[in-house]
Amino acid sequence: MKIDENTLLQLCNAAITAGNRVLDFYELDTEIIYKEDESPLTKADLDSNKILLSSISKITPNVPILSEEEFIEWDTRKNWETYWLIDPLDGTKEFIKKNDEFTINIALIEYNQPVLGIIYAPAFGSLFFSKKNNGSYKIYTKNNLNTFKNSEKISVKYTNNEKIRVIGSRSHSNIAFDNWVKKKFTNFEIIEKGSSLKFCEIAEGKADIYPRFGPTSEWDIAAGHIILLEAGGKLKTIDNKDLVYNKKEDILNPHFFAYANDALLQNK
């Protein structure tokens, strides 16, 4: 599906609008409920979801949408070739903790691969976006955009003789992560970040590798996946395979590595 600059602007503005709505709840004592998988849900998640579904449906009326908060059964979506994959509030735990590290994620999936990604971090006013074969970009904004002229192109940065910057989850770290890092690297530092911002940190050269040994869902990583690829990075499963989307009923991802350079995974 062709996405021109005007359409991309509209999609980015949908993410910004949803993000600003999330901020309306940020300083409030928002009621928290828990889903079946024990993950938290707030009114901010639900309002963001409504905004995104309404906006994206108007921008591309014939393209289906799979959202964390509007789940579609496998029998309906298994034959989708093109669809939107969204996480209305990625990092709900970070939102609840009020540490600013939460995002709005929008990805376009074609033939089981992400081809467009938008990540908006409303507390920081940071918008990341990419299209396949067009690079990845960042722009600071709290308001809707009329143009991308102030955006800057971002790219991974890796220098082999420096301390390895390993980024991990602020709320979901585990022993497997710690053990792998200590076994793999001798000179390293750990950076903790919430939500899809971990992909953005690698994409703009602020981190080197993100090993993920805990559960994630497809909507958690799709936008970050394409932003990382277009910035020159890579994402592979721990079996060194490409990660694919909507190929199975279960939306959980295999464990994976997101990284800036192949040298990071080479044996010593």
N, C-alpha and C positions, 0 to 999 in steps of 0.2 A: 504494500500500500504506500502510495506516495504522500509524504508529509512535507508541504512547502513551509516557507518561513512564517507565513501568517498563521497557519494552523499550529505550528510549533509554539508561536507566541501565545495563542489562545490556550493551549495545553499548559504552558508554563504559568499563565495567569490563573488557571483553574487551581493549580497547586498552591500558588501564592494566596489566593482567596481562601482555600481550605486551611492553609497554615495560619492565616490571620484569625480565622474562626477558632482554631485550636488555642491561640494565644488569649482569646477572650475568656477561656476557662483556666488559664494557667495560674493565676494568683488566687483562684477560688478553691475552697475545700470541696472538690468535685467528688461526687459519690462514685465508689468503685464497686463493680460487680465482677464475678469471676466466671469464666467460661468453663466448659467441660474439661479442657486441658489445663485448667487452673491459671491460665493467663488472664491478666486484668483487662477490664473494659470500662471506659468512661464515656460520658456524654460527648467529650471532645472527639473520640474515635467515631462516634455515630454521626455527629454533625458534619465532620470532615467527609465521611463516606457519602452522605447525602449530596453534598456540594460536588464532589468528584463525579459521582454517577450521573447527576443531572447535567453537569457541564460537558463531560466527555460524550454523553449520549447526544447532545446537541451538536457538538463539533464533528463527530463521526457517527451518525445515527445508525448505520448498518453494521457496526462492529461490536461484537459482544464484549462484556466486561466481566472479569473474575476478580472479586474483591475479598479480602480477608473477612469483611463484615457483611458480605452478600454472596455466600458460597453457592456455587453451581454444581449440581450432581454430575458425576462422571459420565453417565449415559448421555447427558446433554452436551458436554464440552469435549468429549473424546475425539470428535472429528473436526474440531475447530482448527483451521489453518492460520487464521489471524485473529488476535483478540488483545484486549487491554488487560493488564495484570496490575492491580493496585493494592497498596497498603496505605489506608487513610491516615494512620498514625503509627509509624514504625518507631519502637522504643517507648511504648506506653509506660513501662517501668521507670524510664528516665524522666518522662513527663511527670509522673507521680512524685518522683524524688526531687523534681524541680532543678535538675542539673543542666538543662538546655539542650541535651543531646538527643533530640527526637526529630523525626523527619516525615515528610509526605513523599511517598514513592509512586511513580507512574512509569510503567514500562509497556511497550508494544512488542508483542511476541508474534513472529512469523515463522512457520514451519519449525516450531519447537526451540527457536533461538530468539533472544532479545535483539531488537533492531533500533530501538529508541528508548532512552531513559531520561527521566526527570527526577531529581531529588531536591526538595526544598527543606531547609532547616530554618523554621520561622523565628526561633529565638535569636539566631545569629544573622538573619537576613541573607543567608547564603543559598544561592540557586545554582545547581549543577545540571547540565543537560548535554545530551549527545544524540547523534544519529549515526547509523552504520556508514562507514567510509567518509565521515565528515568531521571526525575529531570530537573532543570533549571540551566543554567550556564552563566557566564560572562567572557569576555576576552577583554583586551585592545589591539587594533591593528589599524594601518592605512594602512596596507598592506594585501594582500591575505595570507591566512593561508595554511600551509602544515600539520598542526597537531593541535589538541585541548589540547595538554599537559599543556599549561599555563593557561587553563581556571580554574575558581573557581566555585564551586557549591554555589548557593545562596538560601536563604530561608527567609520567612517572620519572623518578630519578633514583638511580642506584649506583653507588660507588663501592666497589668490592673491598677496598681496604679500610673502610670505616665501620663503626659499630652498627650492627644490624638492628634496624628499628622494627620490632615485632609488635603488631597491633592486635589487641584482643578485646573481647567483650567486657564492658564494665559490670554487667549484671549476670553474665553466664559463663564465667571462666570455670575451668575444671582441672583436675589432676592430669588428664591426658594432654591438655595444652601445655601445662607447666613442664611435664616430663619430656615432651617432644622438643620444646624450645631448648631446654638445658642439654639434651642429648645432641641436638643439631648444631648449636652455636656456642662458641666460647666467649665471644665479645658481642654483647647484645644489650638492648634496653627494651623494656616493656612499656607500651603505650596503651592505655585503656580508653575506649570510646564506646558510646552507645549507638545503637541503630545502624543504618546504612552509611553513616558517616565514616565507618572504617574503610569502605571502598573508596570514598572520596579522598581520604587522607593518603592512600596509596596513589590514587590517580593524579593528585596534585603534588606528589613528590615529598610528602611529609612522613611517610612510613614505607617500609619495604615489603612486608609479608604479613598476611592474615591467615593463620592456620585455624580452621574451624572443626572442632571435634564434638560439637554439641548440635542439637536439633535446630534447624531453620526451615522455614517454609518458602515456597517458590516466590511468593510476593515480597518476602523479606529482602531478596538479593537480586532480582531481575534488573531493576533500574541501575543498581550499583555495578552489576555484571557488565552491561554494555558501556557504561561510563568508564570503567576500568579498562576494558578492551580498547576503546577508542583513544584512551590516553597512553596506550602502548603497553599496558599490563596484560596479565593472563589470569585465567581462573580454570582450575582443573580439579576433578575429584581426586581423592587420595589414591585412586587406581590409575591416575594420569589419563583420565578420559574427559571429554567435553561434557559439561553439565547441560542437560536438556530439560525442557519444560513441557508439561501437559502430555507426557508419554505414559503416565500411569495414574491410577485412581488416587493413590496417596500423594499429597502435595508436599511431603517432607523431602528435603534434599539429602543426598549423601554427604558425608563429610568432605571437605574441600580445602584447597589452598588458593588464596587470591594473592598475587605477587607481582613484583615489578620486573624481575629478571630471572631467567632460567637457572642462573648460577646459584640462586638461593636454595634450590632443591637438589642440587647435585651433591653426590656423596663426597665426603671429605677424603 
